[in-house]
Amino acid sequence: MKILVLQESDWLQRNPHQSHHLMERLSLRGHEIRVIDYEINWKTNNNPGLIAKRTIFKDVHKIHEGASVDVVRPSFLKISVLNYFSWIWTNWREIERQIKEFEPDVIVAFGLLNANLGVRISKKYNIPFVYYLIDVLYNLIPEKSLQILGKKVKTNTLKNSDMVIAINKTLAEFAIETGSVKEKTMVIDAGIDRDKFDPEKIDGSSIRTEYALKDDELLLFFMGWIYHFSGVKEVAEKLGKAKNKNIKLMVVGDGDAYDDLVKIRDKYDMGNQLILTGKQPFSKIPEFIAASDVCILPAYPDEIIMHDIVPIKFYEYMAMRKPVITTKLNGVIAEFGDDKGILYVDKPEDVVDLASQIDVKDLGGKAFEFVRSNDWNTITDTFEETLYKLIENRKKNG
């Protein structure tokens, strides 16, 4: 089967998400995958010129050797706000072009603006359209004035999709409330690569040695894009003010708040108590998690972007037998509830005190038991079967 994927994030630069895991596995099964993406970090990438030129990246893979995904990046005008309007125009042309050249059997969208373009164009060419929700994207639009428009666009896409797939129960409920047809809405959870995230095989001792971590030191761990609302700055600040130097924080990744973390580290002379590794290869992430004691997601609980999502990293933490301390996020509470190795705090600063009081081994065991059946191969089976059924139904019904 030929699958055209639409998304509004950088397929190459950003960390692997649901889309990467599923599409690379489908590629390994012999399906042809073509992605239309967006250079979301164009402002910080500082590439020359006012126009980002159309670019094609062949045979891309981020997770699995042997996987082959072709990525097409339409041109756009590199001027704030105008970038959206120019990108909408070039995306429309690109989707039309790919339908004629690539001849996809199905379109799967993870984005917002180009998802709406995709669902409209799919009707024109009678191609099944799947909308895959991993978060509430219009809340991520930097320009607040455009978020209302973004919500209207998303509602229209949900109403017109042939199938809506959500990554968790809360997002599925959101989709139905917003306009998706209940009978055409399903949940496909995030998965775990059992070969890569295996606590019996992965040893974090080399990481602890590399960063001079002693056996009696408790290591808190955060990975991913560091937003200002991620709560990591508050945890670091609390550690800097605390007297207990046996609790340390490791942050793997980069992002908007990275420079602020550097300033906090320097301000409190934290030395190796606040360990900032920068972005790391995905292949090394299991080792980093294995080296930790407690994983954290201390995001602001009142941050609307975080309300309904359950990041994939939760499953990866839990698969490595690590307890997770998080703020009280709606999607996380709905997905995991209590007594699953997840502990909840009211605000980011509370993470430090709670971490020093818990039974890491016991809670890590509970986390592992809860997610052990979330295997990517099984999840890919479900997704693949869903796409096949949509294609067959379209052929039967014309």
N, C-alpha and C positions, 0 to 999 in steps of 0.2 A: 504494500500500500504506500501511496505517496502522501505525506503529511506536510502541509504548509503551516508553520507556527508564526504567530504574531505576538510580539512583546515590546514593551517600552523601556526595557533595561538593557544594559550592555551584556551581551551573551558571553563576551570574552573576558571582561575585567571583573565583573561581579562574581561573588562566591557561588558555588553550585546551589541551585534551587530545585524545586519539584520539576520544573521544565527540563533542566539538564539531566536529572536522574532518569526520568521517563524516556526522553527522546534518545539519549545515548543507548539505553537498553533496547529500545525499539530498533535503532540502527543496527545493533549487533544481531538482531533477529532477522535482518534483511530488508527492513523498510527504509524507504528514502525520506530523509528529513531535510527540509529547507526552512530557515528561520529568517524573518525580517525583524531586525532589532534597532536599537537607538543608542547612540553614544551619550549616555545620560550624564557622564562626568566631563562634558566638553569644556565647561568653564575652567576646571582645574587641570585638564589635560594640556591646555595651552597650545594646541596645534595651530600652525600659522593659517592666516586667511580668514575672511568673513563667511566663507561658504565651506561646509564640510562636504566633500565630494562623495558620490556614490562609491561604495567599496564592497568587494566580495571576498570573503574568507572561505577557502575550501578545506574540506576534511578536518573540521575542528573537533576536538574532544577535550573535556576538562576532567573527566573522571575515569573513563575506561579506555585503555589502549585498544585500538582496533575499531572504536566507534567513529563514525564519520558523519558530521553535520555541516552542511553548507550554510553560511551566514551572509545575508545580503543587508547592507546598511545604506538606506537611501540618503540622498543629500539633504541638507537643510541649512537655513540661514542662522549663523551663530550670533544672534542678537536676542536678548531676553524678550519673552512674549512672542516676538516675531518668529522665534524658532519653532513654536508650536504650529503656527499657521502655515509656515513653509513646509514643515514636516508632514502635516496632514495632506497637503497637496502632493508631495512626492511619494507618500505612502499609498495614496489612492492609485497613482500611476504604477507603483511597484507591485501592488497586489494584483492589479489587472494584468500586468506584464507576467507575473509568476503563474497566474492561472492559465495564460495562453502558452507559456514556454514549459512550465513544470507540470501542468495538468494535474493538480492535486486531487486526491479522492476525498479528502476531508481537510477542513481548516480548524486549527486549534488556537485560541487566543488567550493570552495571559495579561494583555494590556488594557488600556482604557480607550484612548482615541483611535488607535488603529484596530482595536477590537470592534468598535462601532463601524468603522469603514468596512472591516471584514465581513460583519454580519449582513450589511447592506449589499455588498458585492456578491456574497454567497447566494443570496436570493436570486440575483440576476443570472447567475450561472448554474443554479440548482445544485449547489455543493453543500453537504452537511456541515453545520457550524457548531463547534463546541466552545463554550466559554468556561475557562478554568480559573476559579477564584482562589488566590493564595493570600490576598489581603484586600482592604477597601482602598483601592488605588487613588480615588479622587482626593482623599485626605493627605496624600503625599505631594500634591501639586504645591510647589513653593509659593505661588501667587494665590493668596487667600481668596481674592476676588473671582478667581477662575474655578474654585472648588464647587460652587453651586452649579455651574455649567457642567462640571465633571460628573456630578451626581445625576443630572438629567441624562447625560450621555450614557452612563452606566445602566440606568433604569431602562433606557431604550434597548440596549444590547441584551440585557437579561430577558426582556419580554420577547425578543425575536430569535433567541438562540434555539437550536434544535435539542441541545443538551447543556445543562449547567452542572459542572462538577466543582465541589467545594472541598478544600483541604481539611475542614473540620466542621463539626455540627453547628457551631455558632455562625460561621460564614454561610452555611446552607440555609439556616433560618433567616439570616439577613437577606440572602438572595430571594427567597420566597416572599418575604415582606416587601421587598423592593420591586418585585415584578416578575420574577421567574415562576414558571408553571411548576407546581409541586411534583407532578408526575414526571417532569423532565429534569428534576434536580436530584443529584446524588452526592454522597460523600465518598471520597477516596483519600484515606489518611496518608500522611507522610510515611516514608519507609526507612529502613536501615539496611546498609550493605553489610551482611553478616561476615563476609570475608575481610572487610576492612575494619569494621568496628566489632572486634572480638576480644573481650577482656581476658580471655584465657591465653591469647596469643600475643597481644600487644603489651609491651612493657614500657612504662614511662620513666624508668630509672635514668636513661641516658639524658633525657630532657632535664630531670632534676639535677643531675650532675653538671650539665652544661650551664645551668643558671644558678648554681651554687645553693641549691635548696637542701636543707637538712631533713633527716627523717622525722624529727619531732616538730617540724614547721608545717602549719596548716595552710594549704594553697587554695585560695579562691580563684576561679577561672571564668573568664568571659571571652567569647570569640564572636567575630562578625563585624559588621559596619558599626562604627561608634557614633551614633547620633547624640546630639546634646541632651535628648530626652531619655537616653539609654540608662541613666542612673549610675553609670560607672564613675563619673566624676565625684558624685556624692559618696560612693563607697570608698574611693581613694582618699578623699578628704577626711573621712571618718578614721581611716587607718592612719593617716598622717598625724592626726591629733591624739590617737590612742597610745597607751603605754605598752600594750602587748605587741612586741615586735616579732612574735612567733607566728603571727598571721600575715600572710603575704597575698598579693593580688597579681595575677598574670592576665594581661590583655593581649589577645592575638587578633590582629586586624588593624585597620586604619579607618579614617572617616572624619566627619566634621569636628568632633571633639578631641581628636588625637593631640593637637597642639596644647589644648587646655590640660590634658593629662600630664604632658611633659612639664608644664609650669607647676602643677601640683606636686609632682615628684621633686622638682628642684626647690620649691618653696619649703617643703617639710624635710628636705634632705633625706629622702626615703631610700636612697641607695638601691639595693636590689629588693627592697620590700614591695615596690611597685615596678613590675617587670613589663615593659612594653616591647613586644617582639616585632611589631609591624605585621604586615600581611605575610602569611605563610602558605606554602603549597598545600593543596587539599590532601595530598598523600601523607603529609606529616601530621595532620589534625588528630587522628586517633592516638598518636603518641603523646601529643600535648594534653589531650583529655585524660589519658591514662596517668599522666604525671600529677594531675590535680587531685584534690580531696573533695571539694564542693564546687559545683558549677552554679553560676548565678545569671539571672536575667532581672535586674532591678529597675526596669523601666518605669517611668512615671505612670502610675495607675490611671491618672486622669487625662493622659495623652490619647486623644481619639484614634490616632493611627494604630495604637496597640490594643484597642478594645477587643477585637474579634479574631486576632491572629494567634496561631500556635506555630512558632518557628520550627523548622526541621531540626535545628540543633538540639531541641529538647529531647527528641527521640535518640539522637546520637549520644548525648550525655548519658541518658538512661541506659542505653544499650551497653555502655562501658561501665555499668554498675556505679554510677555517680549520682548522689542526691542532688536535687536542684532547689535553690532558694530563689523565689521570684516574688515580685509584688503581686497584688491581687488583680490579675488581668482576667476579664470576663471569659475570653476564649480558652485560656489555660485552665481555669477553674471548671468550665463546662466539659472540657476534654478529659481531665485527669481527676478532678475531685480531690478527696482526701485519702490518706493512707496509701499513696502510690509512689512514695519517695520524693514527693514534691512538698515543699514547705512554703507558706505564704507570709509575707510581711506587709505592713501598711505603707512604708516608705523606704527608699533605697538605703538610707543610713542604718536601718535596722538589720541589714544583712550581716554585718560584722559581728554583732553580739550574739545573734542566733547561731551563726556558724560555729562558734566556739563551744556551743552547748549540746550539739547533736551527736547521735551515734551514726557516724558516716557509713560504716559497714552494713548495719542493719537497714538503713534507709536506701543505700545503694542497691542492696539485694531486692528490695520491694520495687524499685524503679525498673530494674532489669526484668523482673517477672512480668511487669505490666506491658512492656513493649516487645517482648521476645518474639511475638508472632507477626510484628510489622516488618515483614521481609519485602525488599524492593521487587524481587522476582514475582511474588504473589500479587503485589500491587500493580506491577506492569501487566500481568496476565489479565487482571480486571479491566484495566484501561484499554488494553489492546482489544479485548472482547467487546467492550462498549463501542469502540470506533468501528469495528467490523459490523456490528448490528446496525449502527446508524447508516453505514454505506449500503448495506443490503436492503434495509427498509426504503432508502431513497430510490434504489434501482427498481424495487417492486412497485413503489407508488408513483414512480416517474418524477 
